[in-house]
Amino acid sequence: MFEEKMNEIRSQIADKETQVETFATEIRSLLEAENLEDAKAKKEEREALKAELAELRENLALYEDQKEGNQVKETKRSKETPKEKEYRDALNDFIRSKGEKRDGVTLKDGEAVVPGYLLESRAATGVVSADVDVTIPESIVYNPEMEIKTVTDLKQFTNIFQANTASGKYPILKKATARLNTVAELEANPELAKPEFTEVDWAVQTYRGAIPISNESIQDSAVDLVGIISRNANEQKLNTTNYAIANVLKTFTAAAMSTLDDLKKIINVSLDPAYNKAIVATQSFYNVLDTLKDGNGRYLLQDSIVSPSGKTLLGMPVFVIEDTLFGEAGNTTAFIGDLSRAVLFANRVDVTVRWVANEIYGQYLQVATRFDTKKADANAGYFVTYTAPVEGGAGE
């Protein structure tokens, strides 16, 4: 009897948790649209739903305490039931197919739910109420402000391909240099030059991490704590891919720059005109670019609604990264060239999974990404270091 009632309550809890998260998304959308009245009304509905959810959780805890009879729970299940094995197999199929096979898997907001009985019971260190006390109010409501920090996602500008194995080779077609021959009328066609390829060896690496979040901290926080932690985890994933791409860019042929003429020579002469050129600059190098002027004293760095970065220099988009990605703070370096030809990004898996862990009365958030980055076309760019000229400014 208890088990049937507990399953019913768990189903109600799952439904209401989904509704609470849906309300949170709708509230953010209304606020972005500056529809304050509807947002306030939606918030009141969400608070009422959270109160119902808290009551359901208390009822479930009461049933669980009675069912257990205050006995110590087993740390491990001695034998897996057929039903548990069936769900485990379905979950493995879901993960191996990268979310395409969903039969038999319970989903929540597009994420697979892993029941607690499939996880080993163990003490866990992670986010508890004491860790997030700044978000748990005593007599006031406090919503933490996100730090203003713009990070360029370099991955989107590389040559991304979906890797289906752990390692392999990727062919890169070289730029054609041969020309057609003149042929007299009715003469046989001469043979065309064969296309030339280079092969890039790649092998994916796994980057992952997980953090347990107590249900107490989720319930008592005045804000969407899970959402905050999820955003932070994705920021860490972005930092990881940017770091890997930056390490590849640093291996390109070194070039020196002291004046505007040096920069123009790299762009106009050193790089083939067929490349789609861009500048990936450290903050300190960007500051140098921001001071460059033409012969009439006009600044060369321009705002652009067409450029993905919003800034252009000599017709090239300019992307800004932290100094430390290319070295130490204060270094004036940049990659100048064609990012899509320069870097091969072998993307294997990119997932974010969240599941309920009953043995710790909390949830686990896991982020994992498997990829590799390699230099593709060695002629596609230069790693440029700026040194201030002995006499005159950088733009002279």
SULWO-V176820 format. One record per pair of residues at least 24 apart in sequence whose ideal C-beta (glycine too) atoms are under 10 Angstrom apart, sorted by the first residue. I is the first residue (numbers start at 1). GAP is how many residues later the second one is. Records with the same first field share a line. If there is no record, write none. Layout:
BEGIN
I: GAP + GAP
END
This chain:
BEGIN
1: 62 + 66
2: 61 + 62 + 64 + 65
3: 60 + 64
5: 54 + 55 + 58 + 62
6: 53 + 54 + 56 + 57 + 58 + 60 + 61
7: 53
8: 52
9: 47 + 48 + 50 + 51 + 52 + 53 + 54 + 55
10: 46 + 47 + 50 + 53 + 105 + 346 + 348
12: 40 + 41 + 44 + 47 + 48
13: 39 + 40 + 43 + 44 + 46 + 47 + 343
14: 92 + 94 + 99 + 342
15: 38 + 41
16: 33 + 34 + 36 + 37 + 38 + 40 + 41
17: 32 + 33 + 36 + 39 + 40 + 91 + 92 + 201 + 339
18: 89 + 90 + 91
19: 26 + 27 + 30 + 31 + 33 + 34
20: 25 + 26 + 27 + 29 + 30 + 32 + 33 + 204
21: 25 + 87 + 88 + 203 + 205 + 206
22: 24 + 27 + 87
23: 24 + 26 + 27
24: 199 + 200 + 202 + 203
25: 84 + 199 + 202
27: 197
28: 196 + 199
50: 169
53: 166
54: 165 + 166
57: 158 + 162 + 304
61: 300
64: 294 + 297
73: 48 + 285 + 286
74: 47
75: 45 + 46 + 47 + 284
76: 44 + 45 + 46
77: 40 + 41 + 43 + 44
80: 37 + 38
81: 36
83: 34
84: 31 + 33 + 34
85: 33
87: 26 + 27 + 28 + 30 + 31
88: 26 + 27 + 29 + 30
91: 24 + 27 + 264
94: 259
95: 254 + 256 + 258 + 273
98: 64 + 250 + 251 + 252 + 253
99: 252 + 254
106: 249
108: 246 + 247 + 248
109: 245
110: 242
111: 240 + 241 + 242 + 243 + 244 + 254 + 255
112: 239 + 241 + 242 + 243
113: 240 + 241 + 242 + 243
114: 239 + 240 + 241 + 242 + 243 + 250 + 252
115: 240 + 241 + 242 + 243
116: 239 + 240 + 241 + 242 + 243 + 244 + 245 + 246
117: 241 + 242
118: 237 + 239
119: 236 + 237 + 238 + 239 + 240 + 241 + 245
120: 239
121: 236 + 237 + 238 + 239
122: 235 + 237 + 238
123: 236 + 237
124: 86 + 87 + 88 + 90 + 233 + 235 + 236 + 238 + 240
125: 86 + 87
126: 84 + 85 + 86 + 87 + 88 + 91 + 103 + 231 + 234 + 236 + 237 + 238 + 239
127: 84 + 85 + 86 + 87 + 90 + 91 + 98 + 99 + 102 + 235 + 236 + 238
128: 84 + 85 + 86 + 88 + 89 + 232 + 234
129: 85 + 86 + 87 + 88 + 89 + 90 + 91 + 92
130: 84 + 86 + 87
131: 82 + 83 + 86
132: 81 + 82 + 84 + 85 + 86 + 88 + 89 + 91 + 93 + 96 + 97
133: 84 + 87 + 88
134: 87 + 88
135: 82 + 85 + 86 + 87 + 88 + 89 + 90 + 93
136: 80 + 81 + 83 + 84 + 85 + 86 + 87 + 89
137: 83 + 84 + 85 + 86
140: 82
141: 81 + 82
142: 79 + 80 + 81
143: 78 + 79 + 80 + 81 + 85
144: 77 + 78 + 79 + 81 + 84
146: 82 + 85 + 86 + 89
147: 88
149: 86 + 173
150: 170
151: 84 + 87 + 88 + 91 + 169 + 170 + 171 + 174
152: 86 + 90 + 128 + 156 + 157 + 166 + 167 + 168 + 169 + 170 + 173
153: 85 + 88 + 89 + 92 + 155 + 166
154: 84 + 87 + 88 + 89 + 90 + 91 + 92 + 94 + 95 + 126 + 165 + 167 + 171 + 181 + 185 + 189 + 191 + 219
155: 82 + 83 + 85 + 86 + 87 + 89 + 90 + 184 + 188 + 190 + 192 + 195 + 216 + 218
156: 85 + 152 + 183 + 184 + 189
157: 88 + 119 + 121 + 123 + 151 + 152 + 160 + 162 + 181 + 182 + 183 + 185 + 186 + 188
158: 83 + 87 + 90 + 91 + 181 + 182 + 183 + 184 + 185 + 186 + 187 + 189 + 215 + 218
159: 41 + 179 + 180 + 181 + 182 + 183 + 184 + 185 + 186 + 187 + 215 + 217 + 218 + 221
160: 180 + 183 + 184 + 185 + 186 + 187 + 211
161: 41 + 183 + 184 + 185 + 186
162: 184 + 185 + 186 + 187
163: 39 + 40 + 41 + 182 + 183 + 184 + 185 + 186 + 207 + 208 + 209
164: 182 + 184
165: 37 + 38 + 39 + 181 + 183
166: 36 + 37 + 38 + 39 + 40 + 180 + 182 + 204 + 206
167: 34 + 35 + 36 + 37 + 179 + 181 + 205
168: 31 + 32 + 33 + 34 + 35 + 36 + 178 + 204
169: 29 + 30 + 31 + 32 + 33
170: 27 + 28 + 29 + 30 + 31 + 32 + 174 + 176 + 202 + 204 + 206
171: 24 + 26 + 27 + 28 + 29
172: 24 + 25 + 26 + 27 + 28 + 169 + 172 + 202 + 203 + 204 + 205 + 206 + 208
173: 24 + 25 + 204
174: 24 + 203 + 205
175: 97 + 99 + 100 + 166 + 202 + 204 + 205
176: 98
198: 178 + 179 + 180
200: 144 + 146 + 172 + 174 + 175 + 176 + 177
201: 171 + 173
202: 142 + 143 + 144 + 146 + 169 + 170 + 171 + 172 + 174
203: 143 + 169 + 171
204: 142 + 143 + 144 + 145 + 165 + 166 + 167 + 168
205: 35 + 39 + 141 + 143 + 164 + 165 + 166 + 167 + 168
206: 142 + 143 + 162 + 163 + 164 + 165
207: 29 + 30 + 33 + 34 + 36 + 37 + 160 + 161 + 162 + 163 + 164
208: 29 + 32 + 141 + 143 + 158 + 159 + 160 + 161 + 162
209: 24 + 27 + 28 + 31 + 156 + 157 + 158 + 159
210: 143 + 144 + 145 + 154 + 155 + 156 + 157 + 158
211: 151 + 152 + 153 + 154 + 155 + 156
212: 145 + 148 + 149 + 150 + 151 + 152 + 153 + 154
213: 141 + 144 + 147 + 149 + 150 + 151 + 152
214: 143 + 146 + 147 + 148 + 149
215: 141 + 142 + 143 + 145 + 146 + 147 + 148
216: 145 + 146
217: 145 + 146
218: 144 + 145
226: 128 + 137 + 139
229: 125 + 134 + 136
230: 122 + 124 + 135 + 137
232: 133 + 135
233: 119 + 132 + 133 + 134
234: 118 + 133
236: 131 + 133
237: 113 + 115 + 130 + 131 + 132
238: 131
239: 83 + 86
240: 127 + 129 + 131
241: 104 + 106 + 109 + 128 + 130 + 132
242: 38 + 79 + 80 + 83
243: 78 + 79 + 81 + 82 + 130
244: 99 + 101 + 127 + 128 + 129 + 130
245: 35 + 76 + 80 + 90 + 94 + 97 + 98 + 100 + 126 + 128
246: 34 + 36 + 75 + 76 + 78 + 79 + 80 + 81 + 89 + 97 + 127
247: 78 + 79 + 126
248: 87 + 94 + 95 + 96 + 97 + 125 + 126 + 127 + 128
249: 31 + 72 + 76 + 77 + 84 + 85 + 86 + 87 + 88 + 90 + 93 + 94 + 124 + 126 + 132 + 133 + 134
250: 75 + 76 + 77 + 83 + 85 + 133
251: 91 + 123 + 124 + 127 + 132
252: 83 + 84 + 85 + 90 + 91 + 123 + 125 + 126 + 127 + 128 + 129 + 130 + 131 + 132
253: 84 + 125 + 126 + 128 + 129 + 130 + 131
254: 79 + 128 + 129 + 130 + 131
255: 79 + 81 + 126 + 127 + 128 + 129 + 130
256: 126 + 128 + 129 + 130 + 131
257: 28 + 31 + 75 + 76 + 77 + 79 + 125 + 127 + 128 + 129 + 130 + 132 + 137
258: 127 + 128 + 129 + 130 + 131 + 132 + 134 + 136
259: 33 + 127 + 129 + 130 + 133 + 134 + 135 + 136 + 137
260: 29 + 32 + 33 + 34 + 35 + 40 + 54 + 133 + 134 + 135 + 136
261: 134 + 135
262: 122 + 124 + 125 + 127 + 132
263: 25 + 26 + 29 + 37 + 50 + 51 + 71 + 73 + 121 + 123 + 131 + 132
264: 50
266: 70 + 71 + 115 + 116 + 118
267: 46 + 47 + 48 + 49 + 69 + 70 + 115
268: 46
270: 66 + 67 + 109 + 111 + 112 + 114
271: 65 + 66 + 67 + 108 + 109 + 110 + 111
272: 65 + 66 + 69 + 105 + 107 + 108
274: 64 + 67
275: 61 + 62 + 63 + 64 + 65 + 66 + 67 + 102 + 104 + 105 + 106
276: 40 + 41 + 61 + 62 + 63 + 64 + 65 + 104
277: 37 + 38 + 39 + 40 + 59 + 60 + 61 + 62 + 103 + 104
278: 29 + 30 + 31 + 34 + 35 + 38 + 39 + 40 + 41 + 57 + 58 + 59 + 60 + 61 + 62 + 64 + 103
279: 30 + 32 + 33 + 34 + 35 + 37 + 38 + 39 + 40 + 41 + 55 + 56 + 57 + 58 + 60 + 102 + 105
280: 29 + 37 + 38 + 39 + 40 + 41 + 45 + 46 + 53 + 54 + 55 + 56 + 57 + 59 + 62 + 101 + 103
281: 28 + 30 + 32 + 37 + 38 + 39 + 40 + 42 + 45 + 51 + 52 + 53 + 54 + 55 + 103 + 105
282: 38 + 39 + 40 + 41 + 42 + 43 + 44 + 45 + 46 + 47 + 48 + 49 + 50 + 51 + 52 + 53 + 104
283: 37 + 38 + 39 + 40 + 41 + 42 + 46 + 47 + 48 + 49
284: 38 + 39 + 42 + 43 + 44 + 45 + 46 + 47 + 48 + 49 + 50 + 102
285: 33 + 35 + 36 + 38 + 41 + 46 + 47 + 48 + 49 + 50 + 51 + 99 + 100 + 101
286: 25 + 27 + 32 + 33 + 34 + 35 + 37 + 46 + 48
287: 33 + 45 + 99
288: 44 + 46 + 98 + 100 + 106 + 107
289: 24 + 25 + 29 + 31 + 43 + 45 + 97 + 105 + 106
290: 28
291: 102 + 103 + 104
292: 101 + 102 + 103 + 104
293: 100 + 101 + 102 + 103
294: 101
295: 100 + 101
297: 98
299: 96
300: 95
326: 57 + 59
327: 58
331: 54 + 55
332: 52 + 53 + 54 + 55 + 56 + 62
333: 50 + 51 + 52 + 53
334: 47 + 48 + 49 + 50 + 51 + 52
335: 45 + 46 + 47 + 48 + 49
336: 45 + 46 + 47 + 48
337: 40 + 42 + 43 + 44 + 45 + 46 + 47
338: 38 + 39 + 41 + 42 + 43
339: 41 + 42
340: 36 + 37 + 40
341: 35 + 36 + 37 + 38 + 39 + 40
342: 33 + 34 + 35 + 36 + 37 + 38 + 39 + 40
343: 30 + 31 + 32 + 33 + 34 + 37 + 38
344: 28 + 29 + 30 + 31 + 32 + 33
345: 26 + 27 + 28 + 29 + 31
346: 24 + 25 + 26 + 27 + 28
347: 24 + 25 + 26
348: 24
END
